[in-house]
Amino acid sequence: MRPLSRRSMPAHPLWLALSACAALSACGGGSSGEVSLPQLSAAIPANFTGDCASLSTTLASLPNTSITSATTVAAGLVANIQTAEHCRVVGRMNQRVSPVDGNTYYIGFEIRLPKAWNGRFYYQANGGTDGAIGTAAGALGGGPLSSALSKGFAVLSSDAGHQSQTTPFFGIDPQARIDYGYGAVGTLTPMAKNLIKLTYGKAPDRSYLGGCSNGGRHALVAASRYADQYDGILAGAPGYNLPKAAVAQLWGVQQYAKVATGRVTSVSTAAGVATAVDLPDVSTAFTPTELNLIGDKILAKCDALDGASDGWVGDVAACQATFSVANDIPTCSGNRTGACLTPAQKTVLTDVHTGARNSSGAALYASFPYDVGIKGSSSAGWAAWKFSNSTGVGRDPGATAFIFTSPPQTNTSTFTGLPYALNFNVDTDAPKIFATSGVYTESAMSFMTPPNPTDLSRLRDRGAKIILYHGTSDPVFSFNDTVTWFQGVSNANLGGSVDRFARLYAVPSMNHCSGGPTADQFDLLDPLVNWVEKASQPQAVTVAARGAGTSSLPALINSEVPATWSPGRTRPLCPYPTVARYKGTGNVELASSFSCQP
């Protein structure tokens, strides 16, 4: 990798640190002084030959657990994936009435149990603020062709201890906060293993946990808090600093307001009186045409850095040293035309990528890499997260106000997101994510983040493994923050190479968990299982685009795949910090024409 510059944003120092690591056999490969790690044995399959309905009775003995249904699901599509016949068990744990807000809470779950079981358990950690039981399929990657359930895993999904997916008001209850942060995983895991034992006559031989976004955060929490319970962790876009990321999103709203050209009517509440107010429409800070312009200029500057001019920026690190907002994007001298940015827009664009700061200049969250995926137009795209999700009650403003702040807001009937975001004080309000108050005895940064997040020694020493993946154009959880975590794990792994138990895969131009002008169809669960149970260290993994015609299911098509690509373009997904470089010959649409190199 070439040295990085600071022309358009502070180059993340960890790109440099890890590029040096890459020069030393991709951060490891084993040395004579390393202590060998245990090798875990492979799972042994088993079958369930009984009637699924009978499980209501069989599982009635589980403590603090109520089974509400047990049914047979015939072979067919589950979460768009063809799946064999299985049992679906639905239940709840620890039902209670909150002494704080008077609402009823419980930890709701479903677990799907294949008739032909592979001997493994997969905890599906869900995203957002949870609050609903997602289909327990164990979906993999952006547009998966398989799932943990279709592979024969017993898969559990939960609502993480509250029953409110669209609003964050459960944060008023202290226990619901803790269950959302880490308590639900800790409570459900032993129950699920007992349930599996009662069903098949044996506990799972191997246990895995995976998820993306908040599910990726759950995964890192499990790797730290519950290292003795899981043999393999699969963490996508892991927002392990989620409260900080939410604060950064609110700070971003304030930056976009500076260059917004439109207005929107919202409701502000003061002294209990609701008043209509005229506020900046932050979605007009950068139009779709302007975001396309930025993405195209990044592409023009960085496309060939991986050795091929193919409409794909494979070397994102080198791009940070090469691309300049000041020099590579035309400046408007008059009205905004979509073919240029105003000086004020350039300042905002640079500031947002440099990262949120308080008034004294101290960092509130990580920086973000400049990436072609800024033009992503999906619901997981850059604009959706920066403009819509940052102003809605159910996302960053509400989560910050009710879940991450101690004490929380209490105005559930009059709270509105945009006024809260615009009035959020980064000097006095941001520190409240570290605060405790009265019955709120754990701060958000305590119950949401893993304790000692870079110390994975317990996981490592058991022979367990962890794989992470993260889109370099993720607009909400910074890829740079994940790099910071990965380097911290490497630094904490004294006397050994981090690649003996941890891998990070960067997905160029992928937005939040999926989507963007990218190839995002991949399966990292099989490599994880083979690593845990067969000592097969994962290397390059093939990732495919999901362009028109690659699937008959509309849900599996990514409309953002560029028309100039082959719809099913493939690339090697490389262990970080190596990147996929063109070999100099061969079809640029095929992964075989590229290799993972520093």
C-alpha positions in Angstrom: 0.0 0.0 0.0 1.2 3.5 -0.7 1.6 6.0 2.2 -1.6 7.9 3.0 -2.0 11.7 2.9 -4.1 14.2 4.7 -5.2 16.2 1.7 -9.0 15.7 2.0 -9.3 14.1 5.4 -7.1 12.8 8.1 -5.8 9.4 6.9 -6.7 6.8 9.4 -3.4 5.8 11.0 -4.5 2.2 11.2 -4.6 1.8 7.5 -0.8 2.3 7.7 -0.3 0.1 10.8 -2.2 -2.8 9.2 -0.5 -2.3 5.8 2.8 -2.9 7.6 1.1 -6.0 9.2 0.2 -7.2 5.7 3.8 -7.1 4.6 4.5 -9.6 7.3 2.4 -12.5 5.9 -1.0 -10.8 6.5 -0.6 -10.3 10.2 0.7 -13.7 11.2 0.8 -17.1 9.8 2.3 -18.6 12.8 5.7 -18.2 14.5 7.9 -20.7 16.4 7.3 -18.8 19.6 3.5 -18.9 19.5 1.5 -21.1 21.9 -0.7 -23.5 20.0 -4.4 -23.1 20.3 -6.9 -25.9 21.0 -8.6 -27.6 18.1 -12.3 -28.0 18.5 -13.9 -31.2 17.2 -16.5 -31.3 14.5 -20.3 -31.4 15.3 -22.1 -34.7 15.0 -25.5 -34.6 13.3 -28.7 -36.0 14.8 -32.4 -36.3 13.8 -35.7 -35.4 15.4 -38.2 -38.0 14.4 -41.1 -36.9 16.7 -44.1 -34.7 16.2 -43.2 -31.0 16.4 -46.4 -30.3 18.4 -45.3 -32.6 21.2 -42.4 -30.1 21.9 -44.9 -27.9 23.8 -45.1 -30.6 26.4 -41.5 -31.7 26.2 -40.2 -28.2 26.7 -42.6 -27.2 29.5 -39.9 -27.9 32.1 -37.6 -25.1 30.9 -37.3 -22.7 33.8 -38.7 -19.2 33.5 -39.9 -20.1 30.0 -43.3 -20.3 28.5 -43.7 -22.1 25.1 -46.6 -20.5 23.2 -46.5 -22.7 20.1 -44.7 -25.6 18.5 -45.6 -26.3 14.9 -44.2 -28.1 11.8 -43.0 -26.0 8.9 -43.0 -27.9 5.6 -40.1 -27.8 3.2 -40.1 -24.5 1.2 -38.9 -21.0 1.2 -37.9 -19.4 4.5 -36.5 -15.9 4.2 -36.2 -16.5 0.4 -34.0 -19.6 0.9 -35.2 -23.2 0.2 -35.3 -24.9 3.5 -36.1 -28.5 4.6 -38.9 -29.5 7.0 -38.4 -28.3 10.5 -40.1 -27.4 13.8 -40.8 -23.8 14.8 -41.0 -23.2 18.5 -42.1 -19.8 19.9 -41.9 -18.7 23.5 -41.0 -16.1 26.0 -38.8 -15.8 29.1 -38.8 -13.7 32.3 -42.2 -12.0 31.8 -42.5 -9.1 34.2 -44.2 -5.7 34.8 -41.8 -2.8 34.9 -41.8 -0.8 38.2 -40.5 2.2 36.3 -42.9 2.6 33.3 -45.6 0.1 34.2 -45.3 -1.8 30.9 -45.1 -5.6 30.5 -41.8 -6.9 29.2 -40.5 -10.4 28.4 -37.7 -11.8 26.2 -39.6 -13.2 23.2 -38.0 -15.8 20.9 -38.5 -18.4 18.2 -36.2 -21.3 17.4 -36.3 -23.4 14.3 -35.2 -27.0 14.7 -34.4 -29.0 11.5 -35.7 -32.6 11.4 -32.2 -33.4 10.0 -30.0 -31.4 12.4 -26.3 -30.9 11.8 -25.4 -30.8 15.5 -24.9 -27.0 15.6 -26.7 -24.0 17.2 -26.8 -20.6 15.6 -28.0 -17.5 17.5 -29.3 -15.0 15.0 -28.6 -11.5 16.5 -31.0 -9.0 14.9 -30.6 -5.4 14.1 -31.9 -1.9 14.8 -33.4 -1.5 18.2 -34.7 -5.1 18.1 -38.2 -5.3 19.5 -39.5 -7.9 17.0 -38.7 -11.6 16.6 -37.1 -11.9 13.1 -37.6 -15.1 11.2 -35.0 -17.5 12.6 -33.3 -18.4 9.4 -29.8 -17.2 10.0 -29.5 -15.1 6.8 -25.9 -14.7 5.6 -24.4 -11.8 3.6 -26.2 -9.1 1.6 -28.2 -11.3 -0.7 -27.6 -14.9 0.5 -28.2 -18.0 -1.5 -28.1 -20.1 1.7 -28.8 -19.6 5.4 -27.8 -21.3 8.7 -31.2 -23.0 8.8 -30.9 -24.3 5.3 -27.5 -25.7 6.2 -29.1 -27.7 9.1 -28.4 -25.5 12.1 -30.9 -25.0 14.9 -31.5 -21.2 14.7 -32.8 -18.9 17.4 -34.0 -15.3 17.0 -35.3 -13.0 19.6 -36.8 -9.5 20.3 -33.9 -8.8 22.8 -36.3 -8.3 25.7 -38.9 -5.7 24.5 -41.8 -5.6 22.2 -41.4 -2.3 20.4 -39.7 -2.3 17.0 -40.7 1.2 15.8 -40.2 3.3 19.0 -37.3 3.4 21.5 -39.5 4.1 24.5 -38.5 0.8 26.2 -35.3 2.6 27.2 -37.2 4.1 30.1 -37.1 0.7 31.7 -33.6 0.0 33.1 -33.9 -3.8 32.7 -35.1 -3.5 29.1 -32.0 -1.5 28.4 -29.7 -4.1 29.8 -31.6 -7.0 28.0 -31.2 -5.0 24.8 -27.6 -4.4 25.4 -26.4 -7.9 26.6 -28.9 -9.5 28.9 -31.1 -11.2 26.4 -28.2 -13.1 24.8 -26.9 -14.2 28.2 -30.4 -15.3 29.2 -31.4 -17.1 26.0 -28.2 -18.9 25.3 -28.4 -21.5 28.1 -32.1 -21.9 27.6 -31.7 -22.5 23.9 -29.0 -25.2 24.5 -31.3 -26.9 27.0 -34.2 -26.8 24.6 -32.0 -28.3 21.9 -30.9 -31.1 24.3 -34.5 -31.9 25.2 -35.4 -32.0 21.5 -32.6 -34.1 20.0 -31.3 -35.9 23.1 -28.1 -34.0 23.2 -26.9 -30.4 23.5 -25.3 -28.7 20.4 -21.8 -29.8 19.8 -20.8 -26.4 18.4 -22.5 -23.0 18.9 -22.3 -20.0 16.6 -23.6 -16.5 16.8 -23.9 -14.0 14.0 -25.6 -10.8 12.9 -25.1 -7.5 11.2 -25.4 -3.9 12.4 -26.7 -4.0 16.0 -26.6 -7.8 15.4 -22.9 -7.3 14.7 -22.6 -5.5 18.0 -24.4 -8.4 19.7 -21.8 -10.6 18.2 -18.9 -8.7 19.6 -20.6 -8.5 23.0 -21.0 -12.3 22.9 -17.3 -12.7 21.9 -16.4 -10.8 25.1 -19.1 -11.5 27.7 -20.1 -15.0 26.6 -16.8 -16.4 25.2 -17.3 -19.7 27.0 -20.7 -20.2 25.2 -19.8 -19.7 21.6 -17.3 -21.5 19.3 -17.6 -19.2 16.3 -18.7 -15.6 15.9 -19.7 -13.9 12.6 -20.0 -10.1 13.0 -21.2 -7.9 10.2 -20.9 -4.1 10.3 -20.4 -4.4 14.1 -21.6 -1.1 15.7 -19.9 -1.9 19.0 -19.7 1.8 19.7 -23.4 2.3 18.8 -24.2 5.1 21.2 -21.2 7.1 19.9 -22.3 6.4 16.3 -25.8 7.7 17.1 -24.4 10.9 18.6 -22.3 11.3 15.4 -25.4 11.0 13.3 -27.1 13.8 15.3 -24.0 15.9 14.9 -24.1 15.1 11.1 -27.7 16.4 10.9 -26.5 19.7 12.3 -23.8 19.9 9.6 -26.3 19.1 6.8 -28.6 21.8 8.0 -25.9 24.3 7.2 -26.2 23.6 3.5 -29.9 22.5 3.2 -31.8 24.5 0.6 -35.3 23.2 1.5 -37.5 23.6 4.6 -39.8 21.2 6.4 -42.5 21.7 9.0 -42.0 19.8 12.2 -43.4 19.9 15.7 -41.4 21.3 18.6 -42.6 20.8 22.2 -41.7 23.3 24.9 -43.3 23.4 28.4 -45.8 20.8 27.2 -47.0 22.9 24.3 -46.7 21.5 20.7 -45.8 24.2 18.1 -45.3 23.8 14.4 -41.8 25.0 13.4 -40.1 25.6 10.2 -36.8 23.6 10.1 -34.1 22.8 7.5 -34.9 19.8 5.3 -31.5 18.1 5.6 -32.3 15.8 2.7 -31.6 18.8 0.4 -28.1 19.2 1.7 -26.9 16.9 -1.1 -29.2 15.9 -3.9 -29.0 12.4 -5.5 -27.4 14.0 -8.5 -24.7 15.5 -6.3 -24.1 12.3 -4.4 -23.7 10.5 -7.8 -21.2 13.2 -8.8 -19.1 12.6 -5.6 -19.2 8.9 -6.2 -18.2 9.3 -9.8 -15.3 11.5 -9.0 -14.0 9.0 -6.4 -14.3 6.3 -9.0 -12.5 8.3 -11.6 -9.6 9.0 -9.3 -9.3 5.6 -7.6 -10.7 3.0 -10.1 -7.2 1.9 -11.4 -5.5 1.7 -8.1 -6.1 -2.1 -7.9 -4.6 -2.6 -11.3 -7.9 -2.7 -13.3 -10.1 0.1 -14.7 -13.3 -1.7 -14.3 -15.7 0.6 -12.4 -14.7 -0.9 -9.0 -12.5 0.7 -6.4 -10.8 -2.4 -4.8 -8.0 -0.5 -3.0 -10.0 1.7 -0.7 -7.0 2.5 1.5 -5.0 3.9 -1.4 -8.0 5.9 -2.5 -7.9 7.8 0.8 -4.4 9.0 -0.1 -5.4 9.8 -3.7 -8.8 11.4 -3.7 -9.2 15.1 -2.7 -12.5 16.8 -2.1 -10.8 20.2 -2.8 -9.2 19.2 -6.0 -11.2 16.4 -7.6 -14.8 17.8 -7.2 -15.7 20.9 -9.3 -16.6 24.0 -7.2 -19.8 25.9 -8.0 -19.3 29.6 -8.7 -23.0 30.2 -8.9 -26.1 28.1 -8.4 -26.0 24.4 -7.6 -26.3 22.5 -10.9 -25.6 19.0 -9.8 -22.2 19.2 -11.7 -20.4 20.8 -8.8 -20.5 21.4 -5.1 -20.5 24.8 -3.3 -17.6 25.6 -1.0 -19.9 25.2 2.0 -21.0 21.7 0.7 -17.3 20.7 0.4 -16.7 21.8 3.9 -19.6 19.8 5.2 -18.6 16.7 3.2 -15.1 16.9 4.5 -16.2 17.4 8.1 -18.6 14.5 8.0 -15.9 12.1 6.7 -13.3 13.5 9.2 -15.7 12.6 12.0 -17.9 14.2 14.6 -16.3 16.6 17.0 -17.4 18.6 20.0 -16.8 22.4 20.2 -13.2 21.8 21.5 -12.4 19.6 18.6 -12.4 16.3 20.6 -13.5 13.3 18.5 -17.0 11.9 19.3 -16.8 9.0 16.9 -14.6 7.7 14.1 -13.8 9.0 10.7 -15.3 7.5 7.5 -13.5 6.6 4.3 -14.4 8.3 1.0 -16.1 5.6 -1.0 -18.0 5.1 -4.2 -20.9 3.8 -2.2 -21.9 7.3 -1.2 -24.1 7.2 -4.3 -26.0 4.2 -2.9 -29.7 4.7 -3.2 -31.2 1.8 -1.2 -32.8 1.9 2.2 -29.4 0.9 3.5 -27.7 3.6 1.5 -25.7 6.6 2.4 -28.5 9.2 2.0 -31.1 7.1 3.8 -28.9 6.8 6.9 -27.6 10.3 6.9 -30.8 12.1 6.2 -33.9 10.0 7.0 -32.8 7.7 9.8 -30.9 10.5 11.6 -34.1 12.5 12.0 -36.7 9.9 12.8 -38.1 8.9 16.3 -37.3 5.2 15.8 -33.7 5.7 14.9 -30.8 7.9 16.1 -32.7 10.8 17.8 -35.1 8.5 19.7 -32.5 5.9 20.5 -30.2 8.6 21.9 -32.9 10.3 23.9 -34.5 7.2 25.4 -32.0 4.4 25.4 -28.5 5.9 25.4 -29.1 8.9 27.7 -29.2 8.7 31.5 -31.6 9.7 32.7 -33.7 9.2 29.5 -36.3 11.5 28.0 -39.9 10.8 29.2 -42.0 12.7 26.7 -43.1 9.7 24.7 -46.2 11.3 23.3 -44.6 14.6 22.1 -41.1 13.6 21.1 -40.0 14.4 17.6 -36.8 13.5 16.0 -35.6 16.4 13.8 -35.9 19.2 16.5 -34.1 16.9 19.0 -31.3 16.3 16.5 -30.9 20.0 15.6 -30.9 21.0 19.3 -28.7 18.2 20.5 -25.7 19.8 22.4 -22.6 17.8 21.7 -20.8 19.4 24.7 -23.5 18.7 27.3 -25.7 16.0 25.9 -23.2 13.7 24.3 -21.4 12.9 27.6 -24.7 11.5 28.9 -24.1 8.2 27.0 -21.4 7.6 29.7 -23.6 8.7 32.6 -25.5 6.8 35.2 -28.5 8.2 37.2 -30.7 6.8 39.9 -32.2 3.4 38.8 -30.1 3.7 35.6 -27.0 2.1 37.2 -25.3 1.2 33.9 -24.4 3.8 31.3 -25.2 3.2 27.6 -21.5 2.7 26.9 -21.5 0.0 29.6 -24.5 -2.0 28.6 -24.1 -1.6 24.8 -20.4 -2.1 24.3 -18.4 -5.2 25.1 -16.3 -5.0 28.3 -12.7 -4.7 27.3 -13.8 -5.1 23.7 -10.3 -5.9 22.2 -9.5 -8.6 24.8 -10.6 -11.8 23.2 -8.2 -14.0 25.1 -11.0 -16.2 26.5 -12.4 -16.8 23.1 -9.0 -17.4 21.6 -7.7 -19.7 24.3 -10.7 -22.0 23.9 -9.9 -22.5 20.2 -12.9 -20.4 19.1 -12.8 -18.1 16.1 -14.3 -14.8 14.9 -14.9 -13.4 11.4 -16.0 -9.9 10.7 -17.1 -8.2 7.5 -17.9 -4.6 6.9 -18.8 -2.4 3.9 -16.3 0.4 3.3 -19.2 2.7 2.4 -21.2 2.0 5.6 -22.7 5.4 6.4 -23.7 4.7 10.0 -21.1 2.4 11.6 -17.7 3.5 10.3 -15.5 0.9 8.7 -12.6 2.8 10.2 -14.0 2.1 13.7 -13.9 -1.6 13.0 -10.3 -1.2 11.8 -9.6 0.5 15.1 -11.1 -2.5 17.0 -9.2 -5.0 14.8 -5.9 -3.3 15.4 -6.7 -3.2 19.2 -7.3 -7.0 19.1 -4.0 -7.4 17.3 -2.2 -5.2 19.9 -3.8 -7.0 22.8 -2.9 -10.5 21.4 0.6 -10.4 22.9 2.7 -13.3 21.9 0.6 -14.4 19.1 -0.7 -13.5 15.6 -4.3 -12.2 15.5 -5.0 -14.2 12.3 -4.8 -17.4 14.3 -8.4 -16.6 15.6 -9.7 -13.5 13.9 -10.3 -12.3 10.3 -11.7 -9.1 9.0 -13.1 -8.8 5.4 -13.6 -5.3 3.9 -16.4 -5.3 1.3 -15.6 -2.4 -1.1 -18.5 0.1 -1.8 -21.0 -1.9 0.2 -23.4 0.2 2.3 -24.8 -0.8 5.6 -24.8 -4.6 5.7 -25.8 -4.9 2.0 -26.4 -2.9 -1.1 -24.6 -0.1 -2.9 -22.8 -0.3 -6.3 -21.0 -3.4 -5.2 -20.8 -7.2 -5.1 -22.3 -8.3 -1.8 -23.4 -11.9 -2.1 -21.1 -14.1 0.0 -21.1 -16.8 2.6 -18.7 -16.5 5.5 -20.4 -19.1 7.7 -19.0 -22.1 5.9 -15.4 -20.7 6.2 -16.1 -20.0 9.9 -17.3 -23.6 10.6 -14.4 -25.1 8.7 -12.0 -22.9 10.7 -13.5 -23.8 14.0 -14.0 -27.5 13.4 -11.4 -28.5 10.7 -8.5 -26.0 11.3 -9.0 -24.7 7.8 -7.9 -21.1 8.0 -10.1 -18.8 5.8 -8.4 -17.0 3.0 -10.1 -15.4 -0.1 -13.8 -15.8 -0.2 -15.7 -15.3 -3.5 -18.2 -12.5 -3.5 -20.7 -12.0 -6.3 -22.8 -9.1 -7.6 -26.6 -9.5 -7.6 -27.5 -7.7 -10.8 -30.6 -8.1 -12.8 -31.1 -11.7 -14.0 -29.0 -13.4 -11.4 -32.0 -14.5 -9.4 -35.7 -15.1 -10.0 -36.5 -13.6 -6.6 -36.8 -9.8 -6.6 -35.6 -9.6 -3.0 -32.3 -11.1 -4.0 -31.6 -8.5 -6.8 -29.5 -5.4 -6.1 -30.7 -2.7 -8.4 -27.6 -0.7 -7.7 -25.2 -3.0 -9.5 -23.8 -0.8 -12.3 -25.1 -1.6 -15.8 -21.6 -1.6 -17.1 -20.8 -4.7 -15.0 -21.6 -8.3 -15.7 -24.7 -8.8 -13.5 -23.0 -11.6 -11.6 -19.5 -10.1 -11.4 -17.3 -11.9 -8.9 -14.3 -10.8 -6.9 -12.2 -12.4 -4.1 -13.2 -11.0 -0.7 -9.8 -10.6 0.9 -8.6 -10.9 4.6 -7.9 -7.4 5.7 -5.6 -5.5 5.0 -4.9 -7.3 1.7 -7.0 -6.2 -1.3 -8.0 -7.9 -4.5 -5.6 -6.8 -7.2 -5.8 -7.5 -10.9 -3.3 -10.1 -12.1 -2.7 -8.2 -15.4 -4.5 -10.6 -17.6 -8.0 -12.3 -17.6 -11.6 -11.3 -17.6 -12.2 -8.4 -15.1 -15.6 -9.8 -14.4 -14.2 -13.0 -12.8 -12.6 -13.4 -9.4 -10.0 -15.7 -10.9 -8.4 -12.7 -12.6 -7.6 -11.2 -9.2 -5.5 -12.2 -6.1 -5.3 -10.9 -2.6 -2.2 -8.8 -2.1 -0.9 -6.1 0.2 
